[in-house]
Amino acid sequence: RRPGQLRARVRCERKRYMQTQTKNKPNNMLLFFVAAALFNVAANFAHPVTPTFIQEYQLDSYMFGVALAVMQCSYFLMSPFWGKLNNYIDSRKSMLICALGYSVGQALFGMARSNGMLIFARVFAGAFTGGAFTSFLTYIVNTSSDMERGRNLTIFATIQAVGSAFGYFIGGFLGEVSLNVTFIAQSACLAIAGVAFFFICKSDRPENAGPIVPSRLAREANPFAAFVACRHFMTLLFAVLFCVTCLHNLGYTAFEQCFNYYIKDSLGLTSRYNGLIKGVIGLVALAANSTICMWMIKKTNVRRSTIVVMGALLFSCTGVVFADSVGPFMTISVVFYAFNAIAIPLLQDLVAKRAAKTNDSNLVMGFFNSTRSLGGIVGSLCAGFLYTAGPKIPFMFASAAFVLATLCAVLYAKAKNDPFAE
């Protein structure tokens, strides 16, 4: 044999050996969850300091909404690509790549001194954030047994909720030290988490995975496929239900983005208070989700319960509009976040139950996520631009969205001759 052929043979055998070793590695989900917790905590370090960042570097006030909107657009557009790419490579490799890419994106965010650079940093980070969370779920599904899959997905959802609360808490205090310290700590922790995923996780590359064909990958990763495919299952009642999910996320995102900027700009609270407040809100929301929400799903008619929860979101959001002092504003906001934590699983339950009765459950759930993304993008943009017209106007806009969401929920609950009714 020629020397070149021998070297190629050796490389091939070495690659096959390494793949065998990683596939035979024990599936230590505990260590995976530890790394996932570090990632989720670090991912939220920058949120409580973003209002301070925008003001300190004299960026336009509407950028708090625009920055999230462009990140969500990038997240939406790139998530299908990473989902398809995971059919060809290990999830642990994509987790490493995406964590490092997100780390670089947050470093660029910390160095941004203009609107354009901030938008670029957010688009860059969003592309890798979508890949990270897509790869997390793919890895859990691929490496868990049928008995463990539901439990592991629930644990990961809990890690996301608690990690978000602690991330806000830690980020708020880091912001009191320095904005640069916050972004340096965030980038470092994200990179460490990515390396940990690569060495902790086992290989889940499909046995029949072939070589990557760029043209086919681009065609299969069309982010608008969920909207095109809806023609296979869409009915009038499905359309009403998806209006509820879209309007809910639109109103919530508008409220959430305005809340973060309002408490800094109008109430004069520093990032430390932002972190403390969101940490408390995260724990309250988690408690509401694990108690009241579980009771509603198991013991009540979820269609009717959704009307009550949407109405509660409407009244609490409207109450924030009329609350001028810090005490009432914060109290009503905590109530709003608690009911929102209940609303998300209720809507997921409604869609999942209806999807289970069809032959297109994957398409239905994909469309559900797409409509929520669409609501988040519109809500972020509107919150940013409406804030320049008045600090309370985004809250009014969110209230209007919840009015429509409540009306759609009523229409859905009162539908007659519905074969999917509870």
Secondary structure by P-SEA (a helix, b strand, c coil): ccaaaaaaaaaaaaaaaaaaaaaacccaaaaaaaaaaaaaaaaaccccaaaaaaaaaccccaaaaaaaaaaaaaaaacaaaaaaaaacccaaaaaaaaaaaaaaaaaaaaacccaaaaaaaaaaaaaaaaaaaaaaaaaaaaccccccaaaaaaaaaaaaaaaaaaaaaaaaaaaaacaaaaaaaaaaaaaaaaaaaaaccccccccccccccaaaaaaaaccccccccccccccaaaaaaaaaaaaaaaaaaaaaaaaaaaaaacccccaaaaaaaaaaaaaaaaaaaacaaaaaacccaaaaaaaaaaaaaaaaaaaaaacccaaaaaaaaaaaaaaaaaaaaaaaaaaaaaaaacccaaaaaaaaaaaaaaaaaaaaaaaaaaaaaccaaaaaaaaaaaaaaaaaaaaaaacccccccc
